[in-house]
Amino acid sequence: MWLVALMVVFLVAGPQPASAARPLRPAGWNAPSIDGEGHYASGVVDKYAPLLLSMLPRGPVTPSGPSGGTNGDGN
């Protein structure tokens, strides 16, 4: 019975559509005007937005190079 309840929770929550890799702009943000106001701030956001993904935890790093015993010499 608990399995059915768990499935109902997942169906109600539903799979969310995939989001873009670039984060969204804040709600009150307006594009910079032609006279250059806000141009510096938009450049900073565009430059550092991809770095947000680098802050996510990463999986274990696999060792580089061939594993031992891949040939007859035991290298």
PDB file of N, CA, C, O and CB in Angstrom:
ATOM      1  N   MET A   1       0.813  -1.195   0.000  1.00  0.00           N
ATOM      2  CA  MET A   1       0.000   0.000   0.000  1.00  0.00           C
ATOM      3  C   MET A   1       0.861   1.266   0.000  1.00  0.00           C
ATOM      4  O   MET A   1       0.527   2.254  -0.654  1.00  0.00           O
ATOM      5  CB  MET A   1      -0.928  -0.006   1.200  1.00  0.00           C
ATOM      6  N   TRP A   2       1.978   1.225   0.745  1.00  0.00           N
ATOM      7  CA  TRP A   2       2.851   2.396   0.795  1.00  0.00           C
ATOM      8  C   TRP A   2       3.487   2.652  -0.558  1.00  0.00           C
ATOM      9  O   TRP A   2       3.814   3.792  -0.889  1.00  0.00           O
ATOM     10  CB  TRP A   2       3.934   2.216   1.859  1.00  0.00           C
ATOM     11  N   LEU A   3       3.667   1.586  -1.348  1.00  0.00           N
ATOM     12  CA  LEU A   3       4.232   1.757  -2.685  1.00  0.00           C
ATOM     13  C   LEU A   3       3.254   2.523  -3.579  1.00  0.00           C
ATOM     14  O   LEU A   3       3.664   3.374  -4.369  1.00  0.00           O
ATOM     15  CB  LEU A   3       4.574   0.383  -3.312  1.00  0.00           C
ATOM     16  N   VAL A   4       1.978   2.222  -3.453  1.00  0.00           N
ATOM     17  CA  VAL A   4       0.963   2.932  -4.230  1.00  0.00           C
ATOM     18  C   VAL A   4       0.929   4.404  -3.826  1.00  0.00           C
ATOM     19  O   VAL A   4       0.819   5.284  -4.680  1.00  0.00           O
ATOM     20  CB  VAL A   4      -0.429   2.285  -4.034  1.00  0.00           C
ATOM     21  N   ALA A   5       1.023   4.669  -2.524  1.00  0.00           N
ATOM     22  CA  ALA A   5       1.031   6.054  -2.056  1.00  0.00           C
ATOM     23  C   ALA A   5       2.255   6.801  -2.580  1.00  0.00           C
ATOM     24  O   ALA A   5       2.164   7.972  -2.949  1.00  0.00           O
ATOM     25  CB  ALA A   5       1.000   6.102  -0.521  1.00  0.00           C
ATOM     26  N   LEU A   6       3.389   6.125  -2.610  1.00  0.00           N
ATOM     27  CA  LEU A   6       4.611   6.745  -3.129  1.00  0.00           C
ATOM     28  C   LEU A   6       4.470   7.055  -4.616  1.00  0.00           C
ATOM     29  O   LEU A   6       4.902   8.110  -5.080  1.00  0.00           O
ATOM     30  CB  LEU A   6       5.823   5.828  -2.891  1.00  0.00           C
ATOM     31  N   MET A   7       3.868   6.136  -5.355  1.00  0.00           N
ATOM     32  CA  MET A   7       3.664   6.369  -6.787  1.00  0.00           C
ATOM     33  C   MET A   7       2.712   7.538  -7.021  1.00  0.00           C
ATOM     34  O   MET A   7       2.910   8.324  -7.949  1.00  0.00           O
ATOM     35  CB  MET A   7       3.119   5.103  -7.464  1.00  0.00           C
ATOM     36  N   VAL A   8       1.681   7.657  -6.185  1.00  0.00           N
ATOM     37  CA  VAL A   8       0.743   8.772  -6.316  1.00  0.00           C
ATOM     38  C   VAL A   8       1.456  10.095  -6.060  1.00  0.00           C
ATOM     39  O   VAL A   8       1.204  11.082  -6.750  1.00  0.00           O
ATOM     40  CB  VAL A   8      -0.443   8.604  -5.343  1.00  0.00           C
ATOM     41  N   VAL A   9       2.343  10.118  -5.071  1.00  0.00           N
ATOM     42  CA  VAL A   9       3.097  11.345  -4.781  1.00  0.00           C
ATOM     43  C   VAL A   9       3.943  11.736  -5.979  1.00  0.00           C
ATOM     44  O   VAL A   9       3.997  12.912  -6.341  1.00  0.00           O
ATOM     45  CB  VAL A   9       3.990  11.161  -3.534  1.00  0.00           C
ATOM     46  N   PHE A  10       4.607  10.765  -6.601  1.00  0.00           N
ATOM     47  CA  PHE A  10       5.438  11.076  -7.765  1.00  0.00           C
ATOM     48  C   PHE A  10       4.596  11.515  -8.960  1.00  0.00           C
ATOM     49  O   PHE A  10       5.016  12.375  -9.734  1.00  0.00           O
ATOM     50  CB  PHE A  10       6.283   9.866  -8.146  1.00  0.00           C
ATOM     51  N   LEU A  11       3.422  10.932  -9.108  1.00  0.00           N
ATOM     52  CA  LEU A  11       2.566  11.334 -10.221  1.00  0.00           C
ATOM     53  C   LEU A  11       1.987  12.725 -10.020  1.00  0.00           C
ATOM     54  O   LEU A  11       1.835  13.483 -10.977  1.00  0.00           O
ATOM     55  CB  LEU A  11       1.445  10.334 -10.403  1.00  0.00           C
ATOM     56  N   VAL A  12       1.664  13.060  -8.778  1.00  0.00           N
ATOM     57  CA  VAL A  12       1.130  14.392  -8.498  1.00  0.00           C
ATOM     58  C   VAL A  12       2.216  15.440  -8.689  1.00  0.00           C
ATOM     59  O   VAL A  12       1.982  16.488  -9.291  1.00  0.00           O
ATOM     60  CB  VAL A  12       0.558  14.465  -7.065  1.00  0.00           C
ATOM     61  N   ALA A  13       3.408  15.149  -8.171  1.00  0.00           N
ATOM     62  CA  ALA A  13       4.516  16.091  -8.333  1.00  0.00           C
ATOM     63  C   ALA A  13       4.888  16.192  -9.802  1.00  0.00           C
ATOM     64  O   ALA A  13       5.193  17.276 -10.298  1.00  0.00           O
ATOM     65  CB  ALA A  13       5.741  15.659  -7.492  1.00  0.00           C
ATOM     66  N   GLY A  14       4.864  15.072 -10.488  1.00  0.00           N
ATOM     67  CA  GLY A  14       5.113  15.027 -11.918  1.00  0.00           C
ATOM     68  C   GLY A  14       6.527  15.423 -12.282  1.00  0.00           C
ATOM     69  O   GLY A  14       7.164  16.212 -11.585  1.00  0.00           O
ATOM     70  N   PRO A  15       7.005  14.877 -13.362  1.00  0.00           N
ATOM     71  CA  PRO A  15       8.338  15.270 -13.820  1.00  0.00           C
ATOM     72  C   PRO A  15       8.316  16.706 -14.325  1.00  0.00           C
ATOM     73  O   PRO A  15       7.469  17.077 -15.137  1.00  0.00           O
ATOM     74  CB  PRO A  15       8.840  14.319 -14.927  1.00  0.00           C
ATOM     75  N   GLN A  16       9.226  17.482 -13.852  1.00  0.00           N
ATOM     76  CA  GLN A  16       9.315  18.878 -14.264  1.00  0.00           C
ATOM     77  C   GLN A  16      10.050  18.950 -15.601  1.00  0.00           C
ATOM     78  O   GLN A  16      10.956  18.152 -15.843  1.00  0.00           O
ATOM     79  CB  GLN A  16      10.038  19.738 -13.182  1.00  0.00           C
ATOM     80  N   PRO A  17       9.685  19.872 -16.457  1.00  0.00           N
ATOM     81  CA  PRO A  17      10.411  20.009 -17.717  1.00  0.00           C
ATOM     82  C   PRO A  17      11.856  20.425 -17.447  1.00  0.00           C
ATOM     83  O   PRO A  17      12.145  21.138 -16.487  1.00  0.00           O
ATOM     84  CB  PRO A  17       9.714  21.037 -18.641  1.00  0.00           C
ATOM     85  N   ALA A  18      12.733  19.972 -18.298  1.00  0.00           N
ATOM     86  CA  ALA A  18      14.150  20.280 -18.127  1.00  0.00           C
ATOM     87  C   ALA A  18      14.369  21.782 -18.264  1.00  0.00           C
ATOM     88  O   ALA A  18      13.811  22.424 -19.153  1.00  0.00           O
ATOM     89  CB  ALA A  18      15.010  19.508 -19.156  1.00  0.00           C
ATOM     90  N   SER A  19      15.175  22.322 -17.388  1.00  0.00           N
ATOM     91  CA  SER A  19      15.457  23.751 -17.452  1.00  0.00           C
ATOM     92  C   SER A  19      16.735  23.974 -18.251  1.00  0.00           C
ATOM     93  O   SER A  19      17.545  23.061 -18.412  1.00  0.00           O
ATOM     94  CB  SER A  19      15.583  24.357 -16.029  1.00  0.00           C
ATOM     95  N   ALA A  20      16.903  25.156 -18.734  1.00  0.00           N
ATOM     96  CA  ALA A  20      18.103  25.494 -19.481  1.00  0.00           C
ATOM     97  C   ALA A  20      19.287  25.569 -18.531  1.00  0.00           C
ATOM     98  O   ALA A  20      19.117  25.771 -17.329  1.00  0.00           O
ATOM     99  CB  ALA A  20      17.925  26.824 -20.238  1.00  0.00           C
ATOM    100  N   ALA A  21      20.469  25.406 -19.067  1.00  0.00           N
ATOM    101  CA  ALA A  21      21.669  25.445 -18.240  1.00  0.00           C
ATOM    102  C   ALA A  21      21.943  26.853 -17.718  1.00  0.00           C
ATOM    103  O   ALA A  21      22.524  27.017 -16.645  1.00  0.00           O
ATOM    104  CB  ALA A  21      22.870  24.939 -19.030  1.00  0.00           C
ATOM    105  N   ARG A  22      21.533  27.848 -18.461  1.00  0.00           N
ATOM    106  CA  ARG A  22      21.751  29.226 -18.004  1.00  0.00           C
ATOM    107  C   ARG A  22      20.675  29.596 -17.001  1.00  0.00           C
ATOM    108  O   ARG A  22      19.492  29.381 -17.263  1.00  0.00           O
ATOM    109  CB  ARG A  22      21.749  30.223 -19.198  1.00  0.00           C
ATOM    110  N   PRO A  23      21.056  30.145 -15.862  1.00  0.00           N
ATOM    111  CA  PRO A  23      20.047  30.550 -14.886  1.00  0.00           C
ATOM    112  C   PRO A  23      19.217  31.723 -15.408  1.00  0.00           C
ATOM    113  O   PRO A  23      19.674  32.510 -16.236  1.00  0.00           O
ATOM    114  CB  PRO A  23      20.712  30.926 -13.555  1.00  0.00           C
ATOM    115  N   LEU A  24      18.007  31.815 -14.910  1.00  0.00           N
ATOM    116  CA  LEU A  24      17.120  32.893 -15.331  1.00  0.00           C
ATOM    117  C   LEU A  24      17.516  34.205 -14.673  1.00  0.00           C
ATOM    118  O   LEU A  24      18.138  34.213 -13.611  1.00  0.00           O
ATOM    119  CB  LEU A  24      15.666  32.553 -14.999  1.00  0.00           C
ATOM    120  N   ARG A  25      17.163  35.287 -15.291  1.00  0.00           N
ATOM    121  CA  ARG A  25      17.422  36.612 -14.730  1.00  0.00           C
ATOM    122  C   ARG A  25      16.440  36.868 -13.589  1.00  0.00           C
ATOM    123  O   ARG A  25      15.361  36.276 -13.571  1.00  0.00           O
ATOM    124  CB  ARG A  25      17.304  37.719 -15.825  1.00  0.00           C
ATOM    125  N   PRO A  26      16.785  37.730 -12.644  1.00  0.00           N
ATOM    126  CA  PRO A  26      15.850  38.072 -11.564  1.00  0.00           C
ATOM    127  C   PRO A  26      14.554  38.663 -12.121  1.00  0.00           C
ATOM    128  O   PRO A  26      14.538  39.188 -13.234  1.00  0.00           O
ATOM    129  CB  PRO A  26      16.503  39.066 -10.585  1.00  0.00           C
ATOM    130  N   ALA A  27      13.482  38.578 -11.357  1.00  0.00           N
ATOM    131  CA  ALA A  27      12.157  38.970 -11.832  1.00  0.00           C
ATOM    132  C   ALA A  27      12.089  40.441 -12.235  1.00  0.00           C
ATOM    133  O   ALA A  27      11.434  40.762 -13.227  1.00  0.00           O
ATOM    134  CB  ALA A  27      11.126  38.690 -10.765  1.00  0.00           C
ATOM    135  N   GLY A  28      12.731  41.333 -11.513  1.00  0.00           N
ATOM    136  CA  GLY A  28      12.645  42.755 -11.813  1.00  0.00           C
ATOM    137  C   GLY A  28      13.703  43.242 -12.777  1.00  0.00           C
ATOM    138  O   GLY A  28      13.826  44.449 -12.988  1.00  0.00           O
ATOM    139  N   TRP A  29      14.463  42.351 -13.365  1.00  0.00           N
ATOM    140  CA  TRP A  29      15.575  42.754 -14.216  1.00  0.00           C
ATOM    141  C   TRP A  29      15.060  43.192 -15.571  1.00  0.00           C
ATOM    142  O   TRP A  29      14.227  42.521 -16.180  1.00  0.00           O
ATOM    143  CB  TRP A  29      16.586  41.614 -14.372  1.00  0.00           C
ATOM    144  N   ASN A  30      15.560  44.316 -16.035  1.00  0.00           N
ATOM    145  CA  ASN A  30      15.225  44.811 -17.366  1.00  0.00           C
ATOM    146  C   ASN A  30      16.493  44.847 -18.194  1.00  0.00           C
ATOM    147  O   ASN A  30      17.588  45.037 -17.664  1.00  0.00           O
ATOM    148  CB  ASN A  30      14.559  46.217 -17.301  1.00  0.00           C
ATOM    149  N   ALA A  31      16.343  44.667 -19.479  1.00  0.00           N
ATOM    150  CA  ALA A  31      17.493  44.728 -20.371  1.00  0.00           C
ATOM    151  C   ALA A  31      18.098  46.125 -20.307  1.00  0.00           C
ATOM    152  O   ALA A  31      17.374  47.102 -20.121  1.00  0.00           O
ATOM    153  CB  ALA A  31      17.090  44.366 -21.827  1.00  0.00           C
ATOM    154  N   PRO A  32      19.418  46.231 -20.458  1.00  0.00           N
ATOM    155  CA  PRO A  32      20.038  47.558 -20.406  1.00  0.00           C
ATOM    156  C   PRO A  32      19.523  48.449 -21.534  1.00  0.00           C
ATOM    157  O   PRO A  32      19.281  47.989 -22.650  1.00  0.00           O
ATOM    158  CB  PRO A  32      21.568  47.438 -20.486  1.00  0.00           C
ATOM    159  N   SER A  33      19.363  49.710 -21.223  1.00  0.00           N
ATOM    160  CA  SER A  33      18.879  50.644 -22.238  1.00  0.00           C
ATOM    161  C   SER A  33      20.000  50.966 -23.220  1.00  0.00           C
ATOM    162  O   SER A  33      21.157  50.602 -23.010  1.00  0.00           O
ATOM    163  CB  SER A  33      18.343  51.939 -21.583  1.00  0.00           C
ATOM    164  N   ILE A  34      19.639  51.641 -24.274  1.00  0.00           N
ATOM    165  CA  ILE A  34      20.601  51.955 -25.327  1.00  0.00           C
ATOM    166  C   ILE A  34      21.684  52.911 -24.832  1.00  0.00           C
ATOM    167  O   ILE A  34      22.810  52.868 -25.328  1.00  0.00           O
ATOM    168  CB  ILE A  34      19.885  52.558 -26.532  1.00  0.00           C
ATOM    169  N   ASP A  35      21.369  53.770 -23.867  1.00  0.00           N
ATOM    170  CA  ASP A  35      22.359  54.737 -23.394  1.00  0.00           C
ATOM    171  C   ASP A  35      23.441  54.092 -22.527  1.00  0.00           C
ATOM    172  O   ASP A  35      24.340  54.786 -22.053  1.00  0.00           O
ATOM    173  CB  ASP A  35      21.670  55.838 -22.613  1.00  0.00           C
ATOM    174  N   GLY A  36      23.368  52.792 -22.316  1.00  0.00           N
ATOM    175  CA  GLY A  36      24.434  52.088 -21.609  1.00  0.00           C
ATOM    176  C   GLY A  36      24.175  51.845 -20.143  1.00  0.00           C
ATOM    177  O   GLY A  36      25.004  51.225 -19.476  1.00  0.00           O
ATOM    178  N   GLU A  37      23.073  52.301 -19.621  1.00  0.00           N
ATOM    179  CA  GLU A  37      22.778  52.117 -18.206  1.00  0.00           C
ATOM    180  C   GLU A  37      22.547  50.630 -17.926  1.00  0.00           C
ATOM    181  O   GLU A  37      21.746  49.983 -18.600  1.00  0.00           O
ATOM    182  CB  GLU A  37      21.538  52.959 -17.785  1.00  0.00           C
ATOM    183  N   GLY A  38      23.246  50.099 -16.937  1.00  0.00           N
ATOM    184  CA  GLY A  38      23.093  48.692 -16.579  1.00  0.00           C
ATOM    185  C   GLY A  38      23.898  47.747 -17.442  1.00  0.00           C
ATOM    186  O   GLY A  38      23.787  46.530 -17.293  1.00  0.00           O
ATOM    187  N   HIS A  39      24.706  48.279 -18.343  1.00  0.00           N
ATOM    188  CA  HIS A  39      25.478  47.426 -19.245  1.00  0.00           C
ATOM    189  C   HIS A  39      26.517  46.612 -18.485  1.00  0.00           C
ATOM    190  O   HIS A  39      26.709  45.432 -18.779  1.00  0.00           O
ATOM    191  CB  HIS A  39      26.161  48.270 -20.319  1.00  0.00           C
ATOM    192  N   TYR A  40      27.183  47.217 -17.521  1.00  0.00           N
ATOM    193  CA  TYR A  40      28.215  46.519 -16.757  1.00  0.00           C
ATOM    194  C   TYR A  40      27.616  45.349 -15.984  1.00  0.00           C
ATOM    195  O   TYR A  40      28.193  44.262 -15.956  1.00  0.00           O
ATOM    196  CB  TYR A  40      28.920  47.486 -15.795  1.00  0.00           C
ATOM    197  N   ALA A  41      26.461  45.567 -15.356  1.00  0.00           N
ATOM    198  CA  ALA A  41      25.836  44.505 -14.565  1.00  0.00           C
ATOM    199  C   ALA A  41      25.436  43.332 -15.443  1.00  0.00           C
ATOM    200  O   ALA A  41      25.601  42.181 -15.040  1.00  0.00           O
ATOM    201  CB  ALA A  41      24.612  45.041 -13.820  1.00  0.00           C
ATOM    202  N   SER A  42      24.919  43.595 -16.625  1.00  0.00           N
ATOM    203  CA  SER A  42      24.527  42.490 -17.496  1.00  0.00           C
ATOM    204  C   SER A  42      25.752  41.728 -17.972  1.00  0.00           C
ATOM    205  O   SER A  42      25.686  40.514 -18.162  1.00  0.00           O
ATOM    206  CB  SER A  42      23.722  43.005 -18.697  1.00  0.00           C
ATOM    207  N   GLY A  43      26.870  42.419 -18.170  1.00  0.00           N
ATOM    208  CA  GLY A  43      28.098  41.731 -18.556  1.00  0.00           C
ATOM    209  C   GLY A  43      28.610  40.819 -17.464  1.00  0.00           C
ATOM    210  O   GLY A  43      29.124  39.737 -17.745  1.00  0.00           O
ATOM    211  N   VAL A  44      28.473  41.247 -16.219  1.00  0.00           N
ATOM    212  CA  VAL A  44      28.904  40.423 -15.092  1.00  0.00           C
ATOM    213  C   VAL A  44      28.032  39.183 -14.989  1.00  0.00           C
ATOM    214  O   VAL A  44      28.540  38.082 -14.780  1.00  0.00           O
ATOM    215  CB  VAL A  44      28.854  41.224 -13.776  1.00  0.00           C
ATOM    216  N   VAL A  45      26.725  39.352 -15.134  1.00  0.00           N
ATOM    217  CA  VAL A  45      25.817  38.205 -15.058  1.00  0.00           C
ATOM    218  C   VAL A  45      26.121  37.223 -16.176  1.00  0.00           C
ATOM    219  O   VAL A  45      26.190  36.018 -15.932  1.00  0.00           O
ATOM    220  CB  VAL A  45      24.345  38.663 -15.134  1.00  0.00           C
ATOM    221  N   ASP A  46      26.304  37.709 -17.395  1.00  0.00           N
ATOM    222  CA  ASP A  46      26.590  36.819 -18.517  1.00  0.00           C
ATOM    223  C   ASP A  46      27.929  36.121 -18.363  1.00  0.00           C
ATOM    224  O   ASP A  46      28.090  34.978 -18.791  1.00  0.00           O
ATOM    225  CB  ASP A  46      26.565  37.594 -19.817  1.00  0.00           C
ATOM    226  N   LYS A  47      28.891  36.801 -17.754  1.00  0.00           N
ATOM    227  CA  LYS A  47      30.223  36.217 -17.617  1.00  0.00           C
ATOM    228  C   LYS A  47      30.260  35.122 -16.557  1.00  0.00           C
ATOM    229  O   LYS A  47      30.882  34.082 -16.771  1.00  0.00           O
ATOM    230  CB  LYS A  47      31.234  37.297 -17.273  1.00  0.00           C
ATOM    231  N   TYR A  48      29.609  35.337 -15.427  1.00  0.00           N
ATOM    232  CA  TYR A  48      29.738  34.421 -14.300  1.00  0.00           C
ATOM    233  C   TYR A  48      28.579  33.445 -14.138  1.00  0.00           C
ATOM    234  O   TYR A  48      28.641  32.583 -13.261  1.00  0.00           O
ATOM    235  CB  TYR A  48      29.884  35.202 -13.055  1.00  0.00           C
ATOM    236  N   ALA A  49      27.532  33.543 -14.941  1.00  0.00           N
ATOM    237  CA  ALA A  49      26.396  32.626 -14.817  1.00  0.00           C
ATOM    238  C   ALA A  49      26.801  31.167 -15.027  1.00  0.00           C
ATOM    239  O   ALA A  49      26.328  30.316 -14.273  1.00  0.00           O
ATOM    240  CB  ALA A  49      25.315  33.003 -15.815  1.00  0.00           C
ATOM    241  N   PRO A  50      27.647  30.821 -16.004  1.00  0.00           N
ATOM    242  CA  PRO A  50      28.024  29.414 -16.165  1.00  0.00           C
ATOM    243  C   PRO A  50      28.807  28.854 -14.978  1.00  0.00           C
ATOM    244  O   PRO A  50      28.849  27.638 -14.793  1.00  0.00           O
ATOM    245  CB  PRO A  50      28.840  29.252 -17.419  1.00  0.00           C
ATOM    246  N   LEU A  51      29.422  29.709 -14.179  1.00  0.00           N
ATOM    247  CA  LEU A  51      30.183  29.217 -13.034  1.00  0.00           C
ATOM    248  C   LEU A  51      29.285  28.636 -11.952  1.00  0.00           C
ATOM    249  O   LEU A  51      29.760  27.903 -11.085  1.00  0.00           O
ATOM    250  CB  LEU A  51      31.023  30.331 -12.452  1.00  0.00           C
ATOM    251  N   LEU A  52      27.993  28.952 -11.991  1.00  0.00           N
ATOM    252  CA  LEU A  52      27.080  28.380 -11.004  1.00  0.00           C
ATOM    253  C   LEU A  52      27.038  26.861 -11.115  1.00  0.00           C
ATOM    254  O   LEU A  52      26.888  26.169 -10.108  1.00  0.00           O
ATOM    255  CB  LEU A  52      25.673  28.959 -11.178  1.00  0.00           C
ATOM    256  N   LEU A  53      27.170  26.341 -12.326  1.00  0.00           N
ATOM    257  CA  LEU A  53      27.165  24.893 -12.499  1.00  0.00           C
ATOM    258  C   LEU A  53      28.415  24.256 -11.911  1.00  0.00           C
ATOM    259  O   LEU A  53      28.371  23.104 -11.479  1.00  0.00           O
ATOM    260  CB  LEU A  53      27.046  24.538 -13.971  1.00  0.00           C
ATOM    261  N   SER A  54      29.519  24.975 -11.887  1.00  0.00           N
ATOM    262  CA  SER A  54      30.748  24.406 -11.342  1.00  0.00           C
ATOM    263  C   SER A  54      30.697  24.296  -9.827  1.00  0.00           C
ATOM    264  O   SER A  54      31.541  23.625  -9.232  1.00  0.00           O
ATOM    265  CB  SER A  54      31.942  25.242 -11.756  1.00  0.00           C
ATOM    266  N   MET A  55      29.729  24.939  -9.192  1.00  0.00           N
ATOM    267  CA  MET A  55      29.608  24.856  -7.740  1.00  0.00           C
ATOM    268  C   MET A  55      28.855  23.602  -7.303  1.00  0.00           C
ATOM    269  O   MET A  55      28.828  23.288  -6.113  1.00  0.00           O
ATOM    270  CB  MET A  55      28.907  26.093  -7.203  1.00  0.00           C
ATOM    271  N   LEU A  56      28.249  22.887  -8.233  1.00  0.00           N
ATOM    272  CA  LEU A  56      27.517  21.677  -7.890  1.00  0.00           C
ATOM    273  C   LEU A  56      28.491  20.561  -7.512  1.00  0.00           C
ATOM    274  O   LEU A  56      29.617  20.537  -8.010  1.00  0.00           O
ATOM    275  CB  LEU A  56      26.616  21.236  -9.062  1.00  0.00           C
ATOM    276  N   PRO A  57      28.079  19.640  -6.641  1.00  0.00           N
ATOM    277  CA  PRO A  57      28.975  18.536  -6.276  1.00  0.00           C
ATOM    278  C   PRO A  57      29.221  17.627  -7.473  1.00  0.00           C
ATOM    279  O   PRO A  57      28.357  17.451  -8.332  1.00  0.00           O
ATOM    280  CB  PRO A  57      28.388  17.723  -5.106  1.00  0.00           C
ATOM    281  N   ARG A  58      30.400  17.064  -7.509  1.00  0.00           N
ATOM    282  CA  ARG A  58      30.779  16.183  -8.610  1.00  0.00           C
ATOM    283  C   ARG A  58      30.888  14.754  -8.117  1.00  0.00           C
ATOM    284  O   ARG A  58      31.013  14.502  -6.918  1.00  0.00           O
ATOM    285  CB  ARG A  58      32.105  16.635  -9.241  1.00  0.00           C
ATOM    286  N   GLY A  59      30.840  13.839  -9.040  1.00  0.00           N
ATOM    287  CA  GLY A  59      30.980  12.428  -8.711  1.00  0.00           C
ATOM    288  C   GLY A  59      32.437  12.076  -8.474  1.00  0.00           C
ATOM    289  O   GLY A  59      33.314  12.930  -8.604  1.00  0.00           O
ATOM    290  N   PRO A  60      32.700  10.824  -8.128  1.00  0.00           N
ATOM    291  CA  PRO A  60      34.082  10.408  -7.881  1.00  0.00           C
ATOM    292  C   PRO A  60      34.912  10.461  -9.168  1.00  0.00           C
ATOM    293  O   PRO A  60      34.404  10.217 -10.262  1.00  0.00           O
ATOM    294  CB  PRO A  60      34.114   8.987  -7.288  1.00  0.00           C
ATOM    295  N   VAL A  61      36.175  10.779  -9.012  1.00  0.00           N
ATOM    296  CA  VAL A  61      37.083  10.867 -10.147  1.00  0.00           C
ATOM    297  C   VAL A  61      37.682   9.490 -10.391  1.00  0.00           C
ATOM    298  O   VAL A  61      38.208   8.861  -9.473  1.00  0.00           O
ATOM    299  CB  VAL A  61      38.197  11.928  -9.901  1.00  0.00           C
ATOM    300  N   THR A  62      37.599   9.033 -11.615  1.00  0.00           N
ATOM    301  CA  THR A  62      38.166   7.726 -11.943  1.00  0.00           C
ATOM    302  C   THR A  62      39.670   7.859 -12.133  1.00  0.00           C
ATOM    303  O   THR A  62      40.140   8.900 -12.591  1.00  0.00           O
ATOM    304  CB  THR A  62      37.505   7.137 -13.216  1.00  0.00           C
ATOM    305  N   PRO A  63      40.429   6.830 -11.792  1.00  0.00           N
ATOM    306  CA  PRO A  63      41.880   6.907 -11.979  1.00  0.00           C
ATOM    307  C   PRO A  63      42.225   6.917 -13.467  1.00  0.00           C
ATOM    308  O   PRO A  63      41.550   6.284 -14.278  1.00  0.00           O
ATOM    309  CB  PRO A  63      42.582   5.726 -11.274  1.00  0.00           C
ATOM    310  N   SER A  64      43.278   7.637 -13.807  1.00  0.00           N
ATOM    311  CA  SER A  64      43.676   7.686 -15.206  1.00  0.00           C
ATOM    312  C   SER A  64      44.681   6.575 -15.492  1.00  0.00           C
ATOM    313  O   SER A  64      45.315   6.042 -14.581  1.00  0.00           O
ATOM    314  CB  SER A  64      44.273   9.067 -15.561  1.00  0.00           C
ATOM    315  N   GLY A  65      44.812   6.245 -16.744  1.00  0.00           N
ATOM    316  CA  GLY A  65      45.761   5.218 -17.150  1.00  0.00           C
ATOM    317  C   GLY A  65      45.124   3.844 -17.194  1.00  0.00           C
ATOM    318  O   GLY A  65      44.014   3.644 -16.702  1.00  0.00           O
ATOM    319  N   PRO A  66      45.839   2.898 -17.790  1.00  0.00           N
ATOM    320  CA  PRO A  66      45.291   1.542 -17.897  1.00  0.00           C
ATOM    321  C   PRO A  66      45.314   0.824 -16.553  1.00  0.00           C
ATOM    322  O   PRO A  66      46.162   1.090 -15.700  1.00  0.00           O
ATOM    323  CB  PRO A  66      46.074   0.732 -18.934  1.00  0.00           C
ATOM    324  N   SER A  67      44.379  -0.078 -16.388  1.00  0.00           N
ATOM    325  CA  SER A  67      44.364  -0.865 -15.160  1.00  0.00           C
ATOM    326  C   SER A  67      45.467  -1.919 -15.218  1.00  0.00           C
ATOM    327  O   SER A  67      45.919  -2.301 -16.297  1.00  0.00           O
ATOM    328  CB  SER A  67      42.978  -1.531 -14.945  1.00  0.00           C
ATOM    329  N   GLY A  68      45.884  -2.375 -14.064  1.00  0.00           N
ATOM    330  CA  GLY A  68      46.952  -3.372 -14.020  1.00  0.00           C
ATOM    331  C   GLY A  68      46.521  -4.705 -14.614  1.00  0.00           C
ATOM    332  O   GLY A  68      45.371  -5.119 -14.463  1.00  0.00           O
ATOM    333  N   GLY A  69      47.448  -5.371 -15.286  1.00  0.00           N
ATOM    334  CA  GLY A  69      47.161  -6.694 -15.837  1.00  0.00           C
ATOM    335  C   GLY A  69      46.374  -6.677 -17.123  1.00  0.00           C
ATOM    336  O   GLY A  69      45.652  -7.633 -17.407  1.00  0.00           O
ATOM    337  N   THR A  70      46.486  -5.614 -17.921  1.00  0.00           N
ATOM    338  CA  THR A  70      45.728  -5.577 -19.167  1.00  0.00           C
ATOM    339  C   THR A  70      46.427  -6.333 -20.281  1.00  0.00           C
ATOM    340  O   THR A  70      45.825  -6.605 -21.319  1.00  0.00           O
ATOM    341  CB  THR A  70      45.492  -4.146 -19.592  1.00  0.00           C
ATOM    342  N   ASN A  71      47.673  -6.672 -20.081  1.00  0.00           N
ATOM    343  CA  ASN A  71      48.371  -7.462 -21.093  1.00  0.00           C
ATOM    344  C   ASN A  71      49.218  -8.535 -20.403  1.00  0.00           C
ATOM    345  O   ASN A  71      49.191  -8.650 -19.178  1.00  0.00           O
ATOM    346  CB  ASN A  71      49.259  -6.550 -21.995  1.00  0.00           C
ATOM    347  N   GLY A  72      49.956  -9.308 -21.170  1.00  0.00           N
ATOM    348  CA  GLY A  72      50.742 -10.410 -20.620  1.00  0.00           C
ATOM    349  C   GLY A  72      51.897  -9.950 -19.743  1.00  0.00           C
ATOM    350  O   GLY A  72      52.369 -10.732 -18.917  1.00  0.00           O
ATOM    351  N   ASP A  73      52.369  -8.726 -19.882  1.00  0.00           N
ATOM    352  CA  ASP A  73      53.493  -8.235 -19.093  1.00  0.00           C
ATOM    353  C   ASP A  73      53.057  -7.766 -17.714  1.00  0.00           C
ATOM    354  O   ASP A  73      53.906  -7.521 -16.857  1.00  0.00           O
ATOM    355  CB  ASP A  73      54.187  -7.106 -19.823  1.00  0.00           C
ATOM    356  N   GLY A  74      51.790  -7.637 -17.483  1.00  0.00           N
ATOM    357  CA  GLY A  74      51.288  -7.199 -16.186  1.00  0.00           C
ATOM    358  C   GLY A  74      51.393  -5.706 -15.963  1.00  0.00           C
ATOM    359  O   GLY A  74      51.406  -5.247 -14.821  1.00  0.00           O
ATOM    360  N   ASN A  75      51.468  -4.936 -17.048  1.00  0.00           N
ATOM    361  CA  ASN A  75      51.535  -3.486 -16.865  1.00  0.00           C
ATOM    362  C   ASN A  75      50.159  -3.014 -16.513  1.00  0.00           C
ATOM    363  O   ASN A  75      49.951  -1.818 -16.307  1.00  0.00           O
ATOM    364  CB  ASN A  75      52.069  -2.758 -18.133  1.00  0.00           C
TER     365      ASN A  75
END
